Amino acid sequence: MSGIFIFEQALNGLQFGLMLFLLAAGLTLIFGVMDMINLAHGSLYMVGAFLCAWLASATGSFVYGVLGGVLLSALFGAALEISLLRSLYMRDHLSQVLATFALILILNDGVKMIFGSDLPLVAPAALDGPVELLPGLMYPAYRLLILTVGFALALVLYLLVQKTRLGALVRAGASNREMSGAMGVNVARLFTGVFAIGAALCAVAGGLLGPLLAVQVGMGENILILAFVVIVIGGIGSIRGALIGAILVGAVDTLGRTLLQHLLREFLPPQWASAAGPAFASIAVYVFMAVVLVVKPRGLFPVRS
Amino acid sequence: MALPDRPAASSIGTLVPGAVLALALPWLLQALQMDFYLSVASRVVVYAIAATSLNLVLGYGGMVSLGHAAFVGLGSYVTGILLAEGVTGFGVHLVATVAITALMALVIGAISLRTRGVYFIMITLAFAQMLFYLANSVKGYGGDEGLTLRARSLLPFGIDLKNGIAFYYVALCVLAAALFALARFVPSRLGRAVLAGRDDEVRAEALGFATFRYKLAIFVAAGALAGIAGALSVNLQGYVSPNALHWTQSGTLLVMVILGGVGSVWGGLAGALVLLLLQEVLAAYTQYWEFWTGWVLLAVVLFARRGLAGLLFDLRTRLAAR
């Protein structure tokens, strides 16, 4: 195991973490402010990826495809919020679970009706090759693009929420919705906007990860759970918590998949290591979350006092 | 949470015809030459047991668990692995399944009950995901492809669960026992204490009830019952795969309970019956049956706020008021 290998894996973990952050950002705000469990957030990721792939093949350009897909997803998210989700904010968690689970079924089959069960999406040819980051360290150019976009968006979002007036309104809503409403904030309109941005970020993650993973029906269901893990670790409603949680989860997942496997191979007989390795790696994230919750039952950065 | 206090529509008038219909169903289907539907009926019964066990946790214990399918799947794996190893006695299967799923529920419950509200939802989900990935990794028993079985559990007197009718009646007995136990549990001293903890935990604790212990006991009992549902399920399908533990399965069980009526004795049965029959009917007409199921569920959330049991209850009170 060389230093370069570890560095490369750390970059992969960071890249995955940043994509998770894009998914978790909208989820944590809706969850934190509206106290709304949205199981269909993973479906927005799927819808976004399909829109990106469809537009990319229609326009022949990956960039136009992703940009258009992100824009359409934002509109879709806003329409969804206004037509349905808004009426669920005041309902109990069980109704929200039932309604958004129903939404998963509808969107999965709806996408299948319109686009089929999967669509091809390939990265632009110019980014096919590797780039030499350091002497001896070759890193795929496309993954570097994901890292850069993820970083830029995370920074913009962080500044938007932490430093601007709009962000202050959102944070005020997160710590006490009724009070900020009483102070004259139009919480309803604010959160149509937040939801649209959340959907757009999902589409960015879906479009960028599409060429690496597959654009297929059901792609949102497993990553949704990871996004939930992220926001629970970070503290529900906290954008800073989501960022740190996402990077931690990305690191634990990727390091679990690579370094842990290496370690197991050193200490266990090979047939044991090959059986236990993948299981340990997948489980590591959830063990991490359970430990965080047992030590800090409200996450690392609790928003409400 | 909107939890109906009263088990709706559970009078003798509906109970007796329902029980007679359930008992006579195999003959009825044979007479109508629709034998195929017996396996559908068996599936409804197995899901009803699983949903009833979740209703115990959710409707009576007041704990929203999004990882309940893990116990069903674990039960399927315990029985499936015993069958694969050549152990065929149903008694052994039940004892092993109940022991292991109850132990697992004890561990998961003891840790999860330290958290509240949405954090409880998420930590039960996390534990279920751990078991899901564990099931994926047991290469000796099928790994992610799942475990296919030739043999089925054997009961005394030469009853083989491979026989569809025998299976149906065994599953029906388990369901009846579970419903009977639940109906007896609610007005019992223990049941009252558990409901008090659900409705106002602080007050129940101030009155001297050890709410944590009651909740844990409920969680363990429900885990064991879910395990039995799993043991039956693997006998019905002859197959178990990690998908049985996937969170969407937990979601489906949750949907059944909410649909049928949270905290109503019949909620689990009603939800399983309605959802599975709805799927069966829709699947006969379209491959996109999930799409239409979704719309029906949405309509229930928006227009029938207390599930089908609540809807029935409202109807009865409205009719009675006339």
Interface residues (C-beta under 8 A of the other chain):
Chain A: F31 I37 L39 L84 S87 L88 R91 D92 H93 L94 S95 V97 L98 A99 F101 A102 L103 I104 L105 I106 N108 D109 G110 K112 M113 E221 I225 F228 V229 V232 I236 A275 A276 P278 A279 S282 I283 Y286 V287 M289 A290 L293 V294 P297 R298 G299
Chain B: M1 A2 L58 V64 L66 I111 R114 T115 R116 G117 V118 Y119 I121 M122 I123 L125 A126 F127 Q129 M130 Y133 L134 N136 S137 V138 K139 W247 T248 G251 L254 V255 I258 L259 V262 Y288 E290 F291 T293 G294 W295 V296 L297 L298 V300 V301 L302 R305
